[in-house]
C-alpha cells in the first residue's frame, strides 16, 4: 500500500544516514503522515526561496486578482546570469504572471529579482517571517553576501510554503503547478521518472550552489501523493555526486511506492 509506513520510514532513514555530508528531509503523504530528519536544521536557501516569493505574490493576488496581467519592464541592471533565460532575451516587457512562471519553471534569477524589486525584498522577507518562520530572504539572487545577510531555510519551514501552491485550486495555483510540472531541472528527485515509466505526475523546484544540492517535489498518482524536501550540503566533487545520487534514490523509492497496487 502506498504511503508512509514503518517500512518506508526505516528505508529512508538508512539511506539518508548512510551519507557523511549534511542532510535534512521532510516527506509527507496525502493523509498527513510525515517523515522527518533534521527538519529544523538551517541551510543556505538557494533557489528554493523562489517558492516563498511565489507564495507572497499569491497573497497579493488574493486581494488584487488583476495583478497577473500587470506589465513589468526589465531594467538593464536587473539582468543577472545563472539560472533562467530572461537575462539573454531581447524582450523587455512581461506580464507579472509570466515572470512568476519563468521564476518557477526555469528558476530564473532575473525574474525573481524583478519581483523582489517590484514588491520590495524587505516586504517579502517580512511576510515570509510572519507566515513561514525559518524562510529568510535577505539578499537578491546572485547578489553578494554582505555582513552575513543571506537566504536561509529549513525543511520544516519550506513544506507548508510548498504546499501553499497546491491548496485551493484557482487561477494562481493552476499556473504555478503548470510551471512546476514543466520544470526544466529534472536531475534530482524526479530523475528516474522516465526509467520507471512513472504513471503519475511530477512537480518540482530545485536549488543549488557550489556546495548545496536541494530539491522539493510533489510526486502524485491519482489521489495518492508525496511531498518531499531533501536538503544537502557537501564538500568536494565526490560528495557532490553522492548528494545527487541520494536525491535520485529517494525520489525513485517514493515513485515506486506510489505505483504499488
Buried (B, 14 or more C-beta within 10 A) or exposed (E): EBBBEEEBBEBBEEBBEEBEBBBBBBBBBBEEBBBBBBBEBBBBBBBBBBBBBBBBBBEBBEEEEEBBEEEBEBEEEBBBEEBBBBBEEEEEEBBBBBBBBBBBBBBBBBBBBBBBBBBEBEEBBEBBBEBBEBBBBBBBBBBEEEEEBBBBBBBBBBBBBBBBBBEEEEEBBEBBBEBBBEBBBBBBBBBBBEEBEBEBBBBBBBBBBEBBBBBBBBBBBEEBBBBBBBBBBBEEEEBBEBBBEBBBBBBBBBBEBBBEE
